[in-house]
Amino acid sequence: MKHVVKILSLLLAVSAFWITLLQAAIVPQSHTWLLPIYFVVSLGCYGLLMVGIGIMQFPTCPQESVLLNHDIAEAKDFLSTNGIDIGSVTVLFNTKA
Amino acid sequence: MELADRAVGLLLSSISLSIFTYYTFWVIILPFVDSDHFIHKYFLPQDYAILVPVFAGVTLFSLLCVFIGMVMLKSKKKKA
């Protein structure tokens, strides 16, 4: 509940600022009309940038991947010798931290 | 595997940065430039600065609705 109130108050403050800017005409009026769209586009751009940076910095641990594959092979071996039938599931994936 | 991840991340961030700078130029800087400067050749007329984001937003929203509708139909079919 509190988070929604924070976001709504922020939105209200930004719209009040925009309306006063429209009335005061410090910046040319045609300019001011484009401001909300500009902010929405820049917000979308910022989100995309954060996603891109997060993808670039995603840590991987290749040693864990090797160990995990080893464990999987061992487990399949054990289960097949003890009579439980595993459908040929060869899962080879990169372990991400 | 890591290299592919980093390439995708780099591509995404470069796309977002270029869109941001192009749009900033278009909306904020260009109106203050004289109308016979050469830089106006590289930018579409200002009306498109509103149309393109609105069109993209509407397309995104409609794709989202289509996706949600398809998921709902699929779940209904599975139950029946």
Backbone of each chain as nested JSON, in Angstrom:
{
  "chains": [
    {"id": "A", "residues": [
      {"number": 1, "name": "MET", "atoms": {"N": [0.843, -1.204, 0.0], "CA": [0.0, 0.0, 0.0], "C": [0.871, 1.244, 0.0]}},
      {"number": 2, "name": "LYS", "atoms": {"N": [1.907, 1.249, 0.831], "CA": [2.745, 2.448, 0.961], "C": [3.509, 2.723, -0.328]}},
      {"number": 3, "name": "HIS", "atoms": {"N": [3.919, 1.652, -1.004], "CA": [4.683, 1.841, -2.238], "C": [3.832, 2.489, -3.318]}},
      {"number": 4, "name": "VAL", "atoms": {"N": [2.566, 2.058, -3.389], "CA": [1.657, 2.647, -4.38], "C": [1.46, 4.13, -4.095]}},
      {"number": 5, "name": "VAL", "atoms": {"N": [1.331, 4.469, -2.801], "CA": [1.145, 5.873, -2.425], "C": [2.349, 6.699, -2.858]}},
      {"number": 6, "name": "LYS", "atoms": {"N": [3.553, 6.105, -2.661], "CA": [4.783, 6.813, -3.063], "C": [4.788, 7.077, -4.558]}},
      {"number": 7, "name": "ILE", "atoms": {"N": [4.47, 6.033, -5.332], "CA": [4.495, 6.179, -6.794], "C": [3.462, 7.197, -7.261]}},
      {"number": 8, "name": "LEU", "atoms": {"N": [2.243, 7.124, -6.668], "CA": [1.186, 8.061, -7.075], "C": [1.559, 9.491, -6.738]}},
      {"number": 9, "name": "SER", "atoms": {"N": [2.167, 9.702, -5.581], "CA": [2.549, 11.07, -5.21], "C": [3.628, 11.589, -6.134]}},
      {"number": 10, "name": "LEU", "atoms": {"N": [4.55, 10.688, -6.538], "CA": [5.593, 11.099, -7.495], "C": [4.964, 11.532, -8.815]}},
      {"number": 11, "name": "LEU", "atoms": {"N": [4.001, 10.723, -9.286], "CA": [3.294, 11.041, -10.537], "C": [2.578, 12.378, -10.43]}},
      {"number": 12, "name": "LEU", "atoms": {"N": [1.928, 12.605, -9.278], "CA": [1.205, 13.861, -9.065], "C": [2.162, 15.044, -9.088]}},
      {"number": 13, "name": "ALA", "atoms": {"N": [3.326, 14.891, -8.452], "CA": [4.308, 15.979, -8.416], "C": [4.803, 16.306, -9.819]}},
      {"number": 14, "name": "VAL", "atoms": {"N": [5.082, 15.238, -10.612], "CA": [5.588, 15.467, -11.967], "C": [4.541, 16.161, -12.817]}},
      {"number": 15, "name": "SER", "atoms": {"N": [3.249, 15.745, -12.684], "CA": [2.203, 16.375, -13.502], "C": [1.97, 17.818, -13.078]}},
      {"number": 16, "name": "ALA", "atoms": {"N": [2.067, 18.101, -11.763], "CA": [1.921, 19.487, -11.303], "C": [3.044, 20.349, -11.858]}},
      {"number": 17, "name": "PHE", "atoms": {"N": [4.253, 19.797, -11.868], "CA": [5.395, 20.521, -12.419], "C": [5.169, 20.822, -13.888]}},
      {"number": 18, "name": "TRP", "atoms": {"N": [4.634, 19.805, -14.604], "CA": [4.408, 19.97, -16.044], "C": [3.366, 21.046, -16.315]}},
      {"number": 19, "name": "ILE", "atoms": {"N": [2.281, 21.055, -15.505], "CA": [1.221, 22.044, -15.728], "C": [1.721, 23.449, -15.413]}},
      {"number": 20, "name": "THR", "atoms": {"N": [2.508, 23.593, -14.347], "CA": [3.035, 24.931, -14.046], "C": [3.98, 25.393, -15.149]}},
      {"number": 21, "name": "LEU", "atoms": {"N": [4.755, 24.44, -15.701], "CA": [5.655, 24.798, -16.793], "C": [4.861, 25.271, -18.011]}},
      {"number": 22, "name": "LEU", "atoms": {"N": [3.71, 24.605, -18.258], "CA": [2.847, 25.009, -19.363], "C": [2.322, 26.43, -19.153]}},
      {"number": 23, "name": "GLN", "atoms": {"N": [1.888, 26.705, -17.921], "CA": [1.289, 28.018, -17.649], "C": [2.33, 29.118, -17.686]}},
      {"number": 24, "name": "ALA", "atoms": {"N": [3.511, 28.85, -17.096], "CA": [4.488, 29.919, -16.954], "C": [5.142, 30.277, -18.282]}},
      {"number": 25, "name": "ALA", "atoms": {"N": [5.212, 29.325, -19.197], "CA": [5.764, 29.562, -20.544], "C": [7.188, 30.077, -20.503]}},
      {"number": 26, "name": "ILE", "atoms": {"N": [7.997, 29.514, -19.611], "CA": [9.425, 29.857, -19.597], "C": [10.054, 29.239, -20.836]}},
      {"number": 27, "name": "VAL", "atoms": {"N": [9.752, 27.929, -21.033], "CA": [10.193, 27.227, -22.232], "C": [9.049, 27.37, -23.247]}},
      {"number": 28, "name": "PRO", "atoms": {"N": [9.333, 27.436, -24.562], "CA": [8.257, 27.541, -25.557], "C": [7.228, 26.429, -25.421]}},
      {"number": 29, "name": "GLN", "atoms": {"N": [5.941, 26.762, -25.616], "CA": [4.859, 25.848, -25.272], "C": [4.884, 24.548, -26.069]}},
      {"number": 30, "name": "SER", "atoms": {"N": [5.249, 24.643, -27.344], "CA": [5.281, 23.419, -28.152], "C": [6.266, 22.416, -27.566]}},
      {"number": 31, "name": "HIS", "atoms": {"N": [7.347, 22.927, -27.009], "CA": [8.358, 22.11, -26.336], "C": [7.765, 21.367, -25.156]}},
      {"number": 32, "name": "THR", "atoms": {"N": [6.978, 22.125, -24.346], "CA": [6.472, 21.563, -23.098], "C": [5.484, 20.438, -23.355]}},
      {"number": 33, "name": "TRP", "atoms": {"N": [4.736, 20.523, -24.479], "CA": [3.767, 19.475, -24.756], "C": [4.422, 18.13, -25.001]}},
      {"number": 34, "name": "LEU", "atoms": {"N": [5.672, 18.153, -25.459], "CA": [6.326, 16.886, -25.78], "C": [6.978, 16.234, -24.58]}},
      {"number": 35, "name": "LEU", "atoms": {"N": [7.045, 16.949, -23.429], "CA": [7.795, 16.414, -22.295], "C": [7.321, 15.053, -21.756]}},
      {"number": 36, "name": "PRO", "atoms": {"N": [5.993, 14.804, -21.573], "CA": [5.592, 13.495, -21.023], "C": [6.017, 12.319, -21.907]}},
      {"number": 37, "name": "ILE", "atoms": {"N": [5.815, 12.465, -23.222], "CA": [6.202, 11.376, -24.125], "C": [7.703, 11.136, -24.034]}},
      {"number": 38, "name": "TYR", "atoms": {"N": [8.46, 12.263, -23.941], "CA": [9.905, 12.143, -23.84], "C": [10.3, 11.352, -22.601]}},
      {"number": 39, "name": "PHE", "atoms": {"N": [9.599, 11.647, -21.46], "CA": [9.958, 10.949, -20.239], "C": [9.605, 9.473, -20.302]}},
      {"number": 40, "name": "VAL", "atoms": {"N": [8.466, 9.136, -20.952], "CA": [8.101, 7.724, -21.072], "C": [9.126, 6.983, -21.916]}},
      {"number": 41, "name": "VAL", "atoms": {"N": [9.525, 7.61, -23.038], "CA": [10.512, 6.961, -23.91], "C": [11.84, 6.793, -23.19]}},
      {"number": 42, "name": "SER", "atoms": {"N": [12.246, 7.822, -22.437], "CA": [13.546, 7.717, -21.767], "C": [13.486, 6.687, -20.642]}},
      {"number": 43, "name": "LEU", "atoms": {"N": [12.296, 6.536, -19.995], "CA": [12.157, 5.502, -18.973], "C": [12.308, 4.115, -19.572]}},
      {"number": 44, "name": "GLY", "atoms": {"N": [11.66, 3.905, -20.744], "CA": [11.808, 2.623, -21.42], "C": [13.245, 2.346, -21.803]}},
      {"number": 45, "name": "CYS", "atoms": {"N": [13.937, 3.392, -22.293], "CA": [15.346, 3.262, -22.652], "C": [16.191, 2.889, -21.453]}},
      {"number": 46, "name": "TYR", "atoms": {"N": [15.904, 3.527, -20.318], "CA": [16.661, 3.256, -19.102], "C": [16.468, 1.811, -18.666]}},
      {"number": 47, "name": "GLY", "atoms": {"N": [15.193, 1.309, -18.741], "CA": [14.955, -0.081, -18.383], "C": [15.744, -1.03, -19.25]}},
      {"number": 48, "name": "LEU", "atoms": {"N": [15.729, -0.762, -20.57], "CA": [16.465, -1.609, -21.513], "C": [17.954, -1.59, -21.216]}},
      {"number": 49, "name": "LEU", "atoms": {"N": [18.473, -0.401, -20.869], "CA": [19.892, -0.276, -20.551], "C": [20.251, -1.115, -19.335]}},
      {"number": 50, "name": "MET", "atoms": {"N": [19.385, -1.062, -18.287], "CA": [19.663, -1.836, -17.08], "C": [19.646, -3.33, -17.374]}},
      {"number": 51, "name": "VAL", "atoms": {"N": [18.687, -3.761, -18.234], "CA": [18.629, -5.179, -18.603], "C": [19.902, -5.584, -19.34]}},
      {"number": 52, "name": "GLY", "atoms": {"N": [20.339, -4.711, -20.285], "CA": [21.564, -5.016, -21.035], "C": [22.779, -5.131, -20.132]}},
      {"number": 53, "name": "ILE", "atoms": {"N": [22.895, -4.196, -19.185], "CA": [24.036, -4.213, -18.27], "C": [23.978, -5.45, -17.382]}},
      {"number": 54, "name": "GLY", "atoms": {"N": [22.771, -5.811, -16.937], "CA": [22.641, -7.001, -16.103], "C": [23.043, -8.26, -16.849]}},
      {"number": 55, "name": "ILE", "atoms": {"N": [22.632, -8.345, -18.138], "CA": [23.017, -9.505, -18.938], "C": [24.527, -9.568, -19.086]}},
      {"number": 56, "name": "MET", "atoms": {"N": [25.158, -8.41, -19.285], "CA": [26.607, -8.417, -19.49], "C": [27.338, -8.85, -18.238]}},
      {"number": 57, "name": "GLN", "atoms": {"N": [26.792, -8.482, -17.049], "CA": [27.535, -8.76, -15.831], "C": [27.126, -10.048, -15.154]}},
      {"number": 58, "name": "PHE", "atoms": {"N": [26.346, -10.893, -15.854], "CA": [25.853, -12.1, -15.212], "C": [27.003, -13.067, -14.959]}},
      {"number": 59, "name": "PRO", "atoms": {"N": [27.236, -13.502, -13.704], "CA": [28.394, -14.349, -13.419], "C": [28.116, -15.81, -13.737]}},
      {"number": 60, "name": "THR", "atoms": {"N": [29.058, -16.493, -14.348], "CA": [28.934, -17.935, -14.58], "C": [30.063, -18.631, -13.842]}},
      {"number": 61, "name": "CYS", "atoms": {"N": [29.849, -19.907, -13.471], "CA": [30.916, -20.657, -12.821], "C": [31.116, -21.963, -13.563]}},
      {"number": 62, "name": "PRO", "atoms": {"N": [32.058, -22.003, -14.503], "CA": [32.226, -23.197, -15.339], "C": [32.717, -24.421, -14.572]}},
      {"number": 63, "name": "GLN", "atoms": {"N": [33.465, -24.205, -13.45], "CA": [33.934, -25.382, -12.712], "C": [32.756, -26.131, -12.114]}},
      {"number": 64, "name": "GLU", "atoms": {"N": [31.773, -25.362, -11.583], "CA": [30.581, -25.996, -11.017], "C": [29.829, -26.774, -12.07]}},
      {"number": 65, "name": "SER", "atoms": {"N": [29.857, -26.254, -13.312], "CA": [29.158, -26.962, -14.388], "C": [29.788, -28.321, -14.626]}},
      {"number": 66, "name": "VAL", "atoms": {"N": [31.117, -28.356, -14.644], "CA": [31.813, -29.629, -14.858], "C": [31.483, -30.601, -13.73]}},
      {"number": 67, "name": "LEU", "atoms": {"N": [31.581, -30.115, -12.484], "CA": [31.296, -30.976, -11.336], "C": [29.861, -31.498, -11.382]}},
      {"number": 68, "name": "LEU", "atoms": {"N": [28.935, -30.596, -11.766], "CA": [27.529, -30.993, -11.8], "C": [27.3, -32.073, -12.855]}},
      {"number": 69, "name": "ASN", "atoms": {"N": [27.914, -31.887, -14.034], "CA": [27.75, -32.913, -15.059], "C": [28.309, -34.248, -14.6]}},
      {"number": 70, "name": "HIS", "atoms": {"N": [29.428, -34.19, -13.874], "CA": [30.017, -35.392, -13.316], "C": [29.033, -36.085, -12.379]}},
      {"number": 71, "name": "ASP", "atoms": {"N": [28.416, -35.258, -11.499], "CA": [27.424, -35.801, -10.567], "C": [26.256, -36.437, -11.29]}},
      {"number": 72, "name": "ILE", "atoms": {"N": [25.825, -35.783, -12.361], "CA": [24.677, -36.316, -13.11], "C": [25.026, -37.665, -13.711]}},
      {"number": 73, "name": "ALA", "atoms": {"N": [26.221, -37.752, -14.314], "CA": [26.625, -39.026, -14.927], "C": [26.693, -40.118, -13.878]}},
      {"number": 74, "name": "GLU", "atoms": {"N": [27.276, -39.781, -12.707], "CA": [27.398, -40.744, -11.629], "C": [26.024, -41.232, -11.173]}},
      {"number": 75, "name": "ALA", "atoms": {"N": [25.081, -40.254, -11.021], "CA": [23.748, -40.624, -10.553], "C": [23.045, -41.516, -11.561]}},
      {"number": 76, "name": "LYS", "atoms": {"N": [23.175, -41.194, -12.854], "CA": [22.53, -42.025, -13.874], "C": [23.077, -43.434, -13.867]}},
      {"number": 77, "name": "ASP", "atoms": {"N": [24.417, -43.522, -13.73], "CA": [25.068, -44.82, -13.628], "C": [24.479, -45.643, -12.495]}},
      {"number": 78, "name": "PHE", "atoms": {"N": [24.457, -45.043, -11.32], "CA": [23.991, -45.717, -10.122], "C": [22.558, -46.191, -10.284]}},
      {"number": 79, "name": "LEU", "atoms": {"N": [21.687, -45.28, -10.813], "CA": [20.278, -45.636, -10.925], "C": [20.054, -46.699, -11.985]}},
      {"number": 80, "name": "SER", "atoms": {"N": [20.836, -46.67, -13.078], "CA": [20.622, -47.671, -14.117], "C": [21.088, -49.045, -13.644]}},
      {"number": 81, "name": "THR", "atoms": {"N": [22.207, -49.088, -12.862], "CA": [22.637, -50.395, -12.363], "C": [21.67, -50.932, -11.336]}},
      {"number": 82, "name": "ASN", "atoms": {"N": [20.976, -50.05, -10.609], "CA": [20.01, -50.537, -9.614], "C": [18.613, -50.705, -10.159]}},
      {"number": 83, "name": "GLY", "atoms": {"N": [18.488, -50.7, -11.465], "CA": [17.233, -51.149, -12.061], "C": [16.222, -50.078, -12.394]}},
      {"number": 84, "name": "ILE", "atoms": {"N": [16.449, -48.832, -12.016], "CA": [15.482, -47.797, -12.359], "C": [15.829, -47.264, -13.739]}},
      {"number": 85, "name": "ASP", "atoms": {"N": [14.833, -47.231, -14.613], "CA": [15.114, -46.848, -15.99], "C": [14.942, -45.343, -16.173]}},
      {"number": 86, "name": "ILE", "atoms": {"N": [16.028, -44.701, -16.568], "CA": [15.93, -43.269, -16.87], "C": [15.885, -43.128, -18.38]}},
      {"number": 87, "name": "GLY", "atoms": {"N": [14.901, -42.437, -18.905], "CA": [14.874, -42.143, -20.346], "C": [16.109, -41.345, -20.686]}},
      {"number": 88, "name": "SER", "atoms": {"N": [16.634, -41.507, -21.888], "CA": [17.947, -40.916, -22.17], "C": [17.869, -39.403, -22.037]}},
      {"number": 89, "name": "VAL", "atoms": {"N": [18.132, -38.918, -20.86], "CA": [18.112, -37.476, -20.615], "C": [19.537, -37.022, -20.495]}},
      {"number": 90, "name": "THR", "atoms": {"N": [20.05, -36.417, -21.554], "CA": [21.4, -35.871, -21.441], "C": [21.268, -34.37, -21.305]}},
      {"number": 91, "name": "VAL", "atoms": {"N": [21.423, -33.899, -20.099], "CA": [21.286, -32.468, -19.846], "C": [22.669, -31.888, -19.667]}},
      {"number": 92, "name": "LEU", "atoms": {"N": [23.02, -31.013, -20.583], "CA": [24.326, -30.373, -20.449], "C": [24.072, -28.882, -20.367]}},
      {"number": 93, "name": "PHE", "atoms": {"N": [24.237, -28.312, -19.222], "CA": [23.989, -26.877, -19.142], "C": [25.083, -26.199, -18.355]}},
      {"number": 94, "name": "ASN", "atoms": {"N": [25.132, -24.874, -18.509], "CA": [26.125, -24.044, -17.863], "C": [25.595, -23.614, -16.504]}},
      {"number": 95, "name": "THR", "atoms": {"N": [26.33, -23.892, -15.449], "CA": [25.807, -23.518, -14.141], "C": [25.991, -22.035, -13.919]}},
      {"number": 96, "name": "LYS", "atoms": {"N": [24.9, -21.334, -13.642], "CA": [24.998, -19.915, -13.386], "C": [24.88, -19.707, -11.882]}},
      {"number": 97, "name": "ALA", "atoms": {"N": [25.692, -18.808, -11.378], "CA": [25.711, -18.567, -9.926], "C": [24.442, -17.889, -9.466]}}
    ]},
    {"id": "B", "residues": [
      {"number": 1, "name": "MET", "atoms": {"N": [29.685, -19.515, -24.288], "CA": [28.395, -19.194, -23.666], "C": [28.419, -17.807, -23.062]}},
      {"number": 2, "name": "GLU", "atoms": {"N": [29.526, -17.523, -22.348], "CA": [29.645, -16.194, -21.732], "C": [29.715, -15.117, -22.788]}},
      {"number": 3, "name": "LEU", "atoms": {"N": [30.476, -15.404, -23.856], "CA": [30.682, -14.41, -24.895], "C": [29.365, -14.041, -25.559]}},
      {"number": 4, "name": "ALA", "atoms": {"N": [28.514, -15.059, -25.794], "CA": [27.215, -14.788, -26.414], "C": [26.384, -13.887, -25.507]}},
      {"number": 5, "name": "ASP", "atoms": {"N": [26.402, -14.203, -24.194], "CA": [25.671, -13.372, -23.229], "C": [26.136, -11.938, -23.286]}},
      {"number": 6, "name": "ARG", "atoms": {"N": [27.478, -11.754, -23.26], "CA": [27.998, -10.389, -23.229], "C": [27.701, -9.666, -24.526]}},
      {"number": 7, "name": "ALA", "atoms": {"N": [27.731, -10.407, -25.666], "CA": [27.427, -9.76, -26.948], "C": [25.982, -9.276, -26.95]}},
      {"number": 8, "name": "VAL", "atoms": {"N": [25.061, -10.128, -26.468], "CA": [23.65, -9.736, -26.431], "C": [23.45, -8.531, -25.526]}},
      {"number": 9, "name": "GLY", "atoms": {"N": [24.104, -8.558, -24.347], "CA": [23.98, -7.441, -23.423], "C": [24.503, -6.152, -24.018]}},
      {"number": 10, "name": "LEU", "atoms": {"N": [25.661, -6.248, -24.688], "CA": [26.255, -5.068, -25.307], "C": [25.34, -4.526, -26.395]}},
      {"number": 11, "name": "LEU", "atoms": {"N": [24.783, -5.431, -27.223], "CA": [23.875, -5.011, -28.291], "C": [22.675, -4.274, -27.725]}},
      {"number": 12, "name": "LEU", "atoms": {"N": [22.086, -4.869, -26.674], "CA": [20.896, -4.267, -26.07], "C": [21.189, -2.879, -25.518]}},
      {"number": 13, "name": "SER", "atoms": {"N": [22.305, -2.737, -24.769], "CA": [22.606, -1.432, -24.177], "C": [22.949, -0.412, -25.241]}},
      {"number": 14, "name": "SER", "atoms": {"N": [23.652, -0.845, -26.323], "CA": [23.982, 0.123, -27.377], "C": [22.729, 0.586, -28.095]}},
      {"number": 15, "name": "ILE", "atoms": {"N": [21.775, -0.357, -28.332], "CA": [20.506, 0.036, -28.966], "C": [19.774, 1.062, -28.104]}},
      {"number": 16, "name": "SER", "atoms": {"N": [19.712, 0.786, -26.794], "CA": [18.968, 1.703, -25.924], "C": [19.634, 3.073, -25.864]}},
      {"number": 17, "name": "LEU", "atoms": {"N": [20.982, 3.096, -25.809], "CA": [21.682, 4.383, -25.749], "C": [21.482, 5.181, -27.027]}},
      {"number": 18, "name": "SER", "atoms": {"N": [21.543, 4.485, -28.188], "CA": [21.384, 5.21, -29.451], "C": [19.978, 5.764, -29.578]}},
      {"number": 19, "name": "ILE", "atoms": {"N": [18.961, 4.937, -29.171], "CA": [17.58, 5.447, -29.234], "C": [17.432, 6.665, -28.341]}},
      {"number": 20, "name": "PHE", "atoms": {"N": [18.053, 6.604, -27.138], "CA": [17.917, 7.718, -26.204], "C": [18.54, 8.99, -26.755]}},
      {"number": 21, "name": "THR", "atoms": {"N": [19.764, 8.902, -27.293], "CA": [20.422, 10.111, -27.794], "C": [19.689, 10.67, -28.995]}},
      {"number": 22, "name": "TYR", "atoms": {"N": [19.242, 9.76, -29.923], "CA": [18.518, 10.238, -31.115], "C": [17.247, 10.964, -30.695]}},
      {"number": 23, "name": "TYR", "atoms": {"N": [16.513, 10.37, -29.749], "CA": [15.255, 10.975, -29.353], "C": [15.473, 12.277, -28.608]}},
      {"number": 24, "name": "THR", "atoms": {"N": [16.531, 12.318, -27.766], "CA": [16.828, 13.559, -27.061], "C": [17.113, 14.688, -28.049]}},
      {"number": 25, "name": "PHE", "atoms": {"N": [17.98, 14.389, -29.018], "CA": [18.286, 15.377, -30.051], "C": [17.022, 15.868, -30.731]}},
      {"number": 26, "name": "TRP", "atoms": {"N": [16.195, 14.89, -31.137], "CA": [14.989, 15.17, -31.914], "C": [14.073, 16.136, -31.177]}},
      {"number": 27, "name": "VAL", "atoms": {"N": [13.806, 15.773, -29.883], "CA": [12.773, 16.498, -29.166], "C": [13.302, 17.776, -28.539]}},
      {"number": 28, "name": "ILE", "atoms": {"N": [14.514, 17.722, -27.975], "CA": [14.947, 18.849, -27.146], "C": [15.861, 19.809, -27.9]}},
      {"number": 29, "name": "ILE", "atoms": {"N": [16.84, 19.283, -28.631], "CA": [17.863, 20.183, -29.18], "C": [17.418, 20.771, -30.508]}},
      {"number": 30, "name": "LEU", "atoms": {"N": [16.77, 19.933, -31.354], "CA": [16.458, 20.389, -32.708], "C": [15.585, 21.637, -32.794]}},
      {"number": 31, "name": "PRO", "atoms": {"N": [14.556, 21.814, -31.947], "CA": [13.76, 23.051, -32.07], "C": [14.556, 24.321, -31.861]}},
      {"number": 32, "name": "PHE", "atoms": {"N": [15.707, 24.229, -31.181], "CA": [16.483, 25.427, -30.948], "C": [17.49, 25.696, -32.054]}},
      {"number": 33, "name": "VAL", "atoms": {"N": [17.554, 24.797, -33.047], "CA": [18.505, 24.974, -34.143], "C": [17.795, 25.693, -35.286]}},
      {"number": 34, "name": "ASP", "atoms": {"N": [18.501, 26.576, -36.018], "CA": [17.892, 27.278, -37.16], "C": [17.435, 26.274, -38.199]}},
      {"number": 35, "name": "SER", "atoms": {"N": [16.355, 26.634, -38.908], "CA": [15.751, 25.634, -39.788], "C": [16.546, 25.377, -41.055]}},
      {"number": 36, "name": "ASP", "atoms": {"N": [17.601, 26.172, -41.332], "CA": [18.361, 25.848, -42.546], "C": [19.714, 25.235, -42.243]}},
      {"number": 37, "name": "HIS", "atoms": {"N": [19.854, 24.665, -41.015], "CA": [21.07, 23.942, -40.668], "C": [21.038, 22.574, -41.328]}},
      {"number": 38, "name": "PHE", "atoms": {"N": [22.244, 22.026, -41.632], "CA": [22.268, 20.751, -42.367], "C": [21.777, 19.59, -41.519]}},
      {"number": 39, "name": "ILE", "atoms": {"N": [21.795, 19.747, -40.188], "CA": [21.511, 18.611, -39.311], "C": [20.052, 18.17, -39.452]}},
      {"number": 40, "name": "HIS", "atoms": {"N": [19.187, 19.104, -39.932], "CA": [17.779, 18.734, -40.06], "C": [17.558, 17.649, -41.097]}},
      {"number": 41, "name": "LYS", "atoms": {"N": [18.561, 17.457, -41.992], "CA": [18.405, 16.4, -42.992], "C": [18.338, 15.022, -42.351]}},
      {"number": 42, "name": "TYR", "atoms": {"N": [19.063, 14.864, -41.205], "CA": [19.168, 13.529, -40.625], "C": [17.99, 13.164, -39.75]}},
      {"number": 43, "name": "PHE", "atoms": {"N": [17.092, 14.101, -39.513], "CA": [15.977, 13.807, -38.628], "C": [14.669, 13.96, -39.374]}},
      {"number": 44, "name": "LEU", "atoms": {"N": [13.729, 13.04, -39.096], "CA": [12.405, 13.134, -39.703], "C": [11.698, 14.376, -39.155]}},
      {"number": 45, "name": "PRO", "atoms": {"N": [10.646, 14.85, -39.846], "CA": [9.893, 16.001, -39.33], "C": [9.352, 15.753, -37.934]}},
      {"number": 46, "name": "GLN", "atoms": {"N": [9.195, 16.827, -37.167], "CA": [8.919, 16.725, -35.735], "C": [7.634, 15.991, -35.393]}},
      {"number": 47, "name": "ASP", "atoms": {"N": [6.658, 15.978, -36.341], "CA": [5.403, 15.288, -36.019], "C": [5.65, 13.813, -35.765]}},
      {"number": 48, "name": "TYR", "atoms": {"N": [6.642, 13.254, -36.493], "CA": [6.927, 11.842, -36.301], "C": [7.481, 11.552, -34.914]}},
      {"number": 49, "name": "ALA", "atoms": {"N": [8.029, 12.604, -34.249], "CA": [8.599, 12.372, -32.915], "C": [7.528, 11.959, -31.929]}},
      {"number": 50, "name": "ILE", "atoms": {"N": [6.254, 12.327, -32.203], "CA": [5.165, 11.878, -31.348], "C": [4.589, 10.578, -31.866]}},
      {"number": 51, "name": "LEU", "atoms": {"N": [4.43, 10.494, -33.204], "CA": [3.744, 9.341, -33.779], "C": [4.477, 8.038, -33.532]}},
      {"number": 52, "name": "VAL", "atoms": {"N": [5.812, 8.063, -33.718], "CA": [6.567, 6.806, -33.641], "C": [6.506, 6.167, -32.252]}},
      {"number": 53, "name": "PRO", "atoms": {"N": [6.757, 6.889, -31.145], "CA": [6.656, 6.221, -29.847], "C": [5.238, 5.773, -29.513]}},
      {"number": 54, "name": "VAL", "atoms": {"N": [4.234, 6.621, -29.882], "CA": [2.846, 6.221, -29.592], "C": [2.49, 4.963, -30.356]}},
      {"number": 55, "name": "PHE", "atoms": {"N": [2.902, 4.91, -31.637], "CA": [2.613, 3.734, -32.448], "C": [3.276, 2.496, -31.866]}},
      {"number": 56, "name": "ALA", "atoms": {"N": [4.564, 2.652, -31.454], "CA": [5.286, 1.523, -30.864], "C": [4.621, 1.065, -29.577]}},
      {"number": 57, "name": "GLY", "atoms": {"N": [4.174, 2.033, -28.753], "CA": [3.521, 1.677, -27.502], "C": [2.221, 0.938, -27.731]}},
      {"number": 58, "name": "VAL", "atoms": {"N": [1.433, 1.419, -28.708], "CA": [0.156, 0.764, -29.004], "C": [0.39, -0.645, -29.536]}},
      {"number": 59, "name": "THR", "atoms": {"N": [1.402, -0.798, -30.412], "CA": [1.724, -2.134, -30.934], "C": [2.111, -3.078, -29.82]}},
      {"number": 60, "name": "LEU", "atoms": {"N": [2.985, -2.603, -28.903], "CA": [3.418, -3.427, -27.779], "C": [2.235, -3.865, -26.935]}},
      {"number": 61, "name": "PHE", "atoms": {"N": [1.339, -2.898, -26.653], "CA": [0.189, -3.191, -25.817], "C": [-0.711, -4.22, -26.47]}},
      {"number": 62, "name": "SER", "atoms": {"N": [-0.944, -4.066, -27.801], "CA": [-1.829, -5.012, -28.482], "C": [-1.212, -6.397, -28.551]}},
      {"number": 63, "name": "LEU", "atoms": {"N": [0.134, -6.469, -28.75], "CA": [0.798, -7.772, -28.757], "C": [0.647, -8.45, -27.408]}},
      {"number": 64, "name": "LEU", "atoms": {"N": [0.779, -7.64, -26.331], "CA": [0.616, -8.173, -24.981], "C": [-0.781, -8.752, -24.799]}},
      {"number": 65, "name": "CYS", "atoms": {"N": [-1.804, -7.991, -25.255], "CA": [-3.18, -8.467, -25.124], "C": [-3.399, -9.761, -25.908]}},
      {"number": 66, "name": "VAL", "atoms": {"N": [-2.831, -9.817, -27.125], "CA": [-2.974, -11.034, -27.935], "C": [-2.355, -12.22, -27.22]}},
      {"number": 67, "name": "PHE", "atoms": {"N": [-1.159, -12.0, -26.643], "CA": [-0.47, -13.075, -25.943], "C": [-1.299, -13.574, -24.766]}},
      {"number": 68, "name": "ILE", "atoms": {"N": [-1.83, -12.616, -23.957], "CA": [-2.635, -13.002, -22.801], "C": [-3.875, -13.762, -23.245]}},
      {"number": 69, "name": "GLY", "atoms": {"N": [-4.522, -13.287, -24.356], "CA": [-5.704, -13.964, -24.86], "C": [-5.407, -15.384, -25.29]}},
      {"number": 70, "name": "MET", "atoms": {"N": [-4.252, -15.571, -25.976], "CA": [-3.897, -16.917, -26.414], "C": [-3.66, -17.833, -25.244]}},
      {"number": 71, "name": "VAL", "atoms": {"N": [-2.985, -17.314, -24.214], "CA": [-2.719, -18.143, -23.032], "C": [-4.022, -18.533, -22.35]}},
      {"number": 72, "name": "MET", "atoms": {"N": [-4.95, -17.567, -22.259], "CA": [-6.224, -17.883, -21.616], "C": [-7.011, -18.929, -22.393]}},
      {"number": 73, "name": "LEU", "atoms": {"N": [-6.999, -18.785, -23.758], "CA": [-7.719, -19.768, -24.572], "C": [-7.129, -21.165, -24.403]}},
      {"number": 74, "name": "LYS", "atoms": {"N": [-5.782, -21.21, -24.371], "CA": [-5.131, -22.507, -24.254], "C": [-5.473, -23.18, -22.942]}},
      {"number": 75, "name": "SER", "atoms": {"N": [-5.527, -22.378, -21.854], "CA": [-5.818, -22.981, -20.556], "C": [-7.271, -23.45, -20.492]}},
      {"number": 76, "name": "LYS", "atoms": {"N": [-8.17, -22.672, -21.167], "CA": [-9.586, -23.089, -21.196], "C": [-9.734, -24.419, -21.919]}},
      {"number": 77, "name": "LYS", "atoms": {"N": [-8.982, -24.565, -23.045], "CA": [-9.118, -25.779, -23.836], "C": [-8.638, -26.987, -23.059]}},
      {"number": 78, "name": "LYS", "atoms": {"N": [-7.571, -26.781, -22.273], "CA": [-7.015, -27.9, -21.527], "C": [-7.988, -28.382, -20.458]}},
      {"number": 79, "name": "LYS", "atoms": {"N": [-8.712, -27.425, -19.852], "CA": [-9.652, -27.827, -18.797], "C": [-10.854, -28.545, -19.372]}},
      {"number": 80, "name": "ALA", "atoms": {"N": [-11.289, -28.135, -20.563], "CA": [-12.517, -28.723, -21.174], "C": [-12.238, -30.01, -21.924]}}
    ]}
  ]
}
